Amino acid sequence: MTALPSTSDVHQVRELRTSHPRARVIDVRTPGEFESAHIPGSRNVPLDLLQRHRGALATEHTDPVVLVCRTGNRAEQARTLLAESGFDELTVLGGGVDAWDRSDAPLERGRGKWAMERQVRLVAGSVVLTSVLGSRFVPKLKWVAAFIGGGLTFAAITDTCGMAKALSLLPYNRTPQHDADDLLSALTGADPAR
């Protein structure tokens, strides 16, 4: 097999899955996002879980691995982390699940949990709106809105999001601790359950 490109489009990923049936599609979004919609046959190994277990990541296989998130940003972070851990055959689905869905490729839909970006917009918007309305009675509340605006600006410039990291710790988005070994085995194990 030739080396995988660091990023692959939907057509390339579909071809890879056809030519290499053991190719693993690993979705690094939160469990809630994964339950909402995911690529058929993909497995959920959230980015926060990979980050917590980075020292123990080792592959027992040579299968190609396609990393997926909503748009490709978190999958790229996972690719960097896994490459540092010795994984060779890695590629990121460019545009993520959003691109997959736009191309009319099959997508399994489940319960309606919100994507992390949507959760951030809800929380940030609610805090700003409440702060602005409340500042009519408590003028210093306007600084809360300014702080959130500054945080969103910083998030855009650095392509990181502290609010998303904080929201990922909520029970709604968390990976249960007792599932960590099973979840990681979808990525690292020699014979993944499909």
BABA-490519 format. One record per residue: x, y, z of N, C-alpha, C in turn. Coordinates in steps of 0.02 Angstrom, whole numbers, plus 50000, padded with zeros to 5 digits. Last residue first. Example, Ala and Ser with C-alpha at 12.3 -4.5 7.8 and 13.67 -1.06 7.14 Angstrom:
// BABA-490519
neast_nnorth_nup_caeast_canorth_caup_ceast_cnorth_cup
50642_49888_50354_50684_49947_50357_50645_50002_50394
50660_49716_50390_50615_49775_50390_50660_49835_50390
// end
This chain:
// BABA-490519
neast_nnorth_nup_caeast_canorth_caup_ceast_cnorth_cup
49183_49750_50733_49153_49793_50682_49078_49793_50687
49318_49751_50840_49248_49729_50833_49215_49777_50784
49484_49729_50777_49430_49772_50801_49361_49740_50792
49618_49657_50818_49558_49632_50785_49498_49672_50809
49719_49729_50882_49735_49691_50822_49673_49669_50784
49688_49899_50941_49685_49827_50944_49697_49792_50877
49681_50040_50925_49746_50008_50936_49745_49932_50928
49546_50075_50900_49601_50107_50865_49665_50066_50867
49472_49996_50981_49448_50006_50912_49502_50038_50869
49533_50011_51103_49549_49951_51064_49523_49955_50993
49475_50126_51156_49543_50130_51128_49561_50069_51086
49353_50071_51200_49354_50123_51149_49423_50127_51116
49398_49981_51298_49360_49957_51240_49362_50008_51183
49459_50070_51388_49498_50017_51356_49464_49990_51294
49347_50156_51423_49408_50181_51392_49447_50127_51356
49232_50127_51492_49234_50109_51421_49301_50126_51388
49242_50180_51618_49245_50108_51611_49247_50084_51539
49224_50319_51597_49290_50292_51612_49294_50217_51601
49127_50383_51463_49128_50346_51526_49197_50314_51537
49159_50540_51401_49170_50469_51387_49170_50432_51454
49042_50676_51405_49099_50638_51429_49099_50566_51406
48930_50753_51373_48982_50744_51322_49038_50696_51342
48850_50753_51486_48818_50748_51420_48869_50729_51366
48936_50788_51590_48914_50718_51582_48883_50704_51513
49065_50900_51532_48997_50888_51557_48977_50815_51546
49183_50917_51466_49186_50884_51532_49117_50871_51562
49158_50992_51356_49170_50920_51345_49174_50882_51410
49154_51121_51406_49090_51087_51392_49100_51012_51382
49293_51147_51411_49253_51145_51473_49188_51107_51462
49322_51143_51275_49356_51097_51320_49317_51091_51385
49243_51249_51232_49229_51181_51208_49261_51129_51252
49308_51354_51297_49239_51339_51315_49220_51268_51291
49432_51354_51235_49428_51337_51305_49357_51319_51326
49483_51308_51084_49423_51336_51116_49418_51311_51188
49588_51354_50947_49575_51315_51007_49513_51344_51039
49638_51436_50848_49603_51374_50828_49599_51326_50887
49685_51561_50877_49728_51504_50895_49699_51437_50873
49582_51644_50828_49651_51656_50808_49695_51595_50820
49467_51592_50891_49472_51594_50818_49544_51602_50795
49498_51610_51027_49484_51543_51001_49491_51541_50925
49506_51750_51033_49566_51710_51046_49558_51640_51017
49369_51776_51010_49420_51802_50964_49485_51762_50971
49314_51716_51122_49296_51691_51056_49346_51715_51003
49371_51797_51223_49384_51725_51221_49369_51695_51153
49313_51921_51193_49385_51913_51189_49405_51839_51185
49178_51888_51219_49199_51910_51153_49274_51902_51142
49189_51863_51357_49168_51809_51311_49188_51826_51239
49225_51992_51401_49269_51935_51413_49253_51877_51366
49112_52065_51365_49176_52081_51334_49225_52023_51342
49019_52008_51452_49009_52002_51380_49075_52015_51343
49077_52052_51570_49070_51979_51558_49061_51967_51484
49062_52187_51560_49130_52160_51555_49129_52084_51546
48931_52213_51587_48953_52220_51517_49022_52190_51507
48916_52212_51723_48904_52149_51687_48925_52153_51614
48923_52340_51774_48986_52303_51766_48977_52236_51731
48789_52385_51788_48830_52406_51732_48894_52366_51721
48652_52313_51820_48718_52307_51851_48769_52322_51796
48548_52348_51736_48538_52354_51808_48604_52351_51847
48601_52331_51612_48555_52388_51621_48545_52401_51696
48665_52213_51615_48706_52273_51626_48663_52336_51632
48574_52116_51579_48585_52129_51650_48624_52192_51663
48591_52119_51439_48526_52137_51469_48534_52155_51543
48726_52077_51433_48705_52141_51404_48639_52164_51435
48719_51952_51498_48763_52005_51523_48742_52073_51498
48631_51881_51416_48614_51892_51486_48656_51950_51515
48707_51880_51295_48640_51910_51298_48621_51927_51370
48825_51811_51338_48828_51880_51312_48760_51914_51317
48770_51688_51377_48807_51728_51426_48810_51801_51402
48712_51646_51256_48670_51655_51315_48705_51699_51367
48825_51636_51172_48770_51683_51156_48727_51697_51216
48897_51534_51239_48926_51601_51229_48871_51652_51216
48802_51427_51232_48827_51452_51296_48854_51523_51288
48780_51414_51091_48725_51424_51138_48750_51455_51203
48910_51395_51041_48872_51454_51019_48814_51468_51067
48941_51273_51104_48980_51333_51119_48941_51396_51100
48847_51189_51041_48844_51199_51114_48882_51262_51134
48896_51196_50911_48829_51222_50925_48821_51235_51000
49019_51131_50927_49017_51201_50905_48950_51233_50920
48975_51001_50963_49011_51043_51012_49009_51117_50991
48807_50959_50913_48879_50962_50900_48911_51011_50949
48679_50888_51018_48708_50943_50980_48783_50935_50971
48581_50741_50992_48628_50781_51032_48662_50833_50988
48464_50661_50943_48480_50729_50923_48524_50768_50970
48508_50492_50903_48477_50542_50946_48503_50611_50929
48562_50465_50737_48535_50440_50799_48500_50495_50837
48607_50413_50574_48583_50466_50619_48550_50434_50680
48737_50372_50471_48690_50346_50520_48672_50401_50568
48757_50405_50303_48769_50431_50370_48716_50402_50416
48827_50387_50141_48783_50363_50194_48805_50387_50263
48851_50542_50051_48876_50476_50071_48832_50452_50129
48821_50669_50007_48767_50619_50006_48794_50548_50017
48910_50765_50031_48922_50725_49971_48870_50670_49963
48873_50817_50154_48860_50857_50093_48869_50817_50029
48923_50715_50238_48851_50725_50232_48834_50764_50169
49061_50736_50222_49032_50670_50207_48957_50678_50195
49073_50866_50272_49087_50853_50201_49057_50786_50179
49038_50839_50407_49001_50888_50368_49011_50877_50293
49135_50751_50449_49067_50725_50440_49024_50774_50400
49276_50831_50366_49242_50789_50416_49174_50764_50397
49361_50905_50292_49293_50929_50297_49250_50887_50343
49456_50762_50259_49450_50834_50251_49378_50856_50250
49494_50641_50365_49440_50655_50317_49432_50731_50314
49664_50606_50379_49607_50643_50406_49557_50654_50350
49760_50457_50400_49736_50512_50358_49676_50543_50392
49896_50348_50432_49844_50393_50457_49824_50443_50404
49999_50236_50459_49949_50242_50406_49889_50282_50430
50075_50244_50583_50101_50264_50517_50047_50279_50466
50097_50284_50752_50050_50262_50701_50074_50288_50633
50179_50336_50853_50204_50282_50810_50156_50255_50759
50143_50446_50922_50140_50382_50959_50160_50323_50915
50143_50546_50829_50195_50549_50881_50198_50483_50921
50026_50508_50765_50090_50503_50729_50148_50504_50778
49933_50541_50864_49944_50471_50847_50009_50461_50808
49943_50683_50865_49955_50645_50926_49971_50572_50910
49908_50712_50731_49973_50733_50758_49991_50691_50819
49777_50660_50730_49828_50634_50684_49898_50651_50710
49712_50742_50824_49720_50670_50838_49774_50640_50794
49713_50861_50753_49748_50858_50818_49761_50785_50836
49632_50820_50646_49702_50839_50633_49743_50838_50698
49512_50804_50713_49543_50745_50683_49617_50759_50667
49482_50935_50745_49500_50889_50799_49533_50827_50772
49461_50982_50608_49509_51013_50654_49531_50966_50710
49360_50924_50532_49429_50904_50519_49479_50932_50568
49226_50940_50564_49253_50978_50507_49324_50959_50489
49195_50834_50655_49142_50870_50619_49169_50905_50557
49310_50702_50619_49273_50742_50668_49220_50781_50628
49412_50559_50592_49354_50599_50573_49331_50641_50633
49541_50467_50517_49518_50505_50575_49466_50555_50553
49576_50310_50463_49547_50373_50441_49519_50407_50503
49709_50201_50450_49663_50233_50497_49642_50300_50468
49755_50039_50387_49751_50112_50378_49697_50140_50426
49831_49915_50493_49773_49939_50455_49777_50015_50445
49922_49849_50564_49949_49892_50511_49892_49920_50468
49920_49834_50745_49898_49818_50678_49932_49865_50628
49932_49881_50870_49944_49809_50862_49924_49787_50792
50001_50036_50924_49960_49998_50878_49981_49925_50874
49982_50126_51073_50026_50087_51030_49981_50044_50986
49968_50237_51202_49945_50222_51134_49999_50185_51095
50003_50282_51325_49991_50210_51318_49969_50191_51248
50012_50420_51321_50072_50382_51338_50064_50307_51327
49879_50462_51297_49931_50469_51245_49993_50428_51260
49762_50466_51367_49798_50402_51364_49856_50404_51314
49711_50594_51354_49722_50568_51422_49766_50505_51421
49699_50603_51214_49745_50647_51249_49761_50621_51319
49600_50508_51190_49666_50499_51160_49718_50542_51197
49495_50571_51258_49518_50506_51281_49589_50492_51253
49477_50685_51181_49497_50693_51251_49522_50627_51280
49435_50628_51058_49499_50661_51063_49522_50668_51135
49350_50468_51068_49353_50541_51075_49423_50568_51085
49315_50358_50964_49371_50362_51011_49383_50437_51019
49195_50265_50886_49205_50327_50923_49262_50319_50974
49204_50200_50721_49206_50189_50793_49223_50255_50828
49105_50169_50574_49155_50206_50611_49149_50189_50685
48999_50107_50513_49059_50068_50524_49114_50104_50561
48938_50257_50441_48927_50186_50456_48994_50148_50461
48977_50407_50523_48989_50367_50462_48978_50294_50480
48847_50482_50624_48914_50457_50611_48917_50416_50548
48756_50582_50737_48766_50561_50666_48837_50538_50658
48735_50569_50877_48690_50609_50835_48695_50590_50762
48840_50496_50928_48773_50467_50929_48725_50504_50884
48942_50592_50912_48945_50529_50875_48876_50497_50871
48903_50688_51005_48906_50706_50934_48904_50643_50891
48918_50610_51123_48853_50640_51104_48850_50658_51031
49055_50579_51125_49006_50526_51116_48937_50553_51095
49146_50699_51022_49120_50676_51086_49068_50620_51074
49255_50640_50887_49208_50687_50919_49185_50659_50986
49333_50555_50814_49361_50582_50876_49317_50634_50910
49312_50405_50736_49279_50470_50745_49300_50497_50813
49397_50309_50627_49394_50327_50697_49369_50398_50703
49392_50178_50526_49368_50247_50527_49356_50263_50601
49512_50070_50463_49474_50090_50522_49455_50163_50516
49517_49946_50340_49531_50015_50358_49484_50035_50415
49486_49822_50294_49503_49827_50365_49522_49899_50386
49465_49836_50157_49407_49827_50200_49422_49832_50275
49530_49928_50048_49558_49901_50110_49501_49892_50160
49449_49970_49944_49510_49934_49927_49543_49901_49989
49345_50033_50015_49330_49979_49968_49392_49937_49955
49410_50128_50090_49369_50078_50125_49351_50019_50080
49467_50203_49986_49510_50168_50034_49471_50113_50070
49351_50258_49927_49393_50212_49889_49438_50171_49935
49310_50340_50033_49266_50286_50011_49305_50235_49969
49420_50426_50037_49405_50384_50095_49359_50326_50075
49410_50489_49912_49470_50450_49928_49457_50403_49987
49286_50555_49926_49295_50504_49873_49355_50459_49890
49314_50645_50031_49263_50593_50039_49273_50537_49989
49495_50669_50040_49426_50692_50030_49378_50632_50035
49623_50667_50164_49589_50635_50108_49519_50664_50101
49782_50715_50224_49711_50730_50220_49682_50696_50157
49904_50652_50210_49884_50675_50277_49810_50692_50280
49891_50502_50109_49901_50575_50116_49879_50597_50186
49975_50348_50145_49914_50387_50143_49930_50461_50144
50088_50259_50041_50076_50299_50101_50013_50341_50092
50025_50111_49960_50063_50173_49960_50044_50214_50022
50042_49941_50000_50000_50000_50000_50044_50062_50000
// end
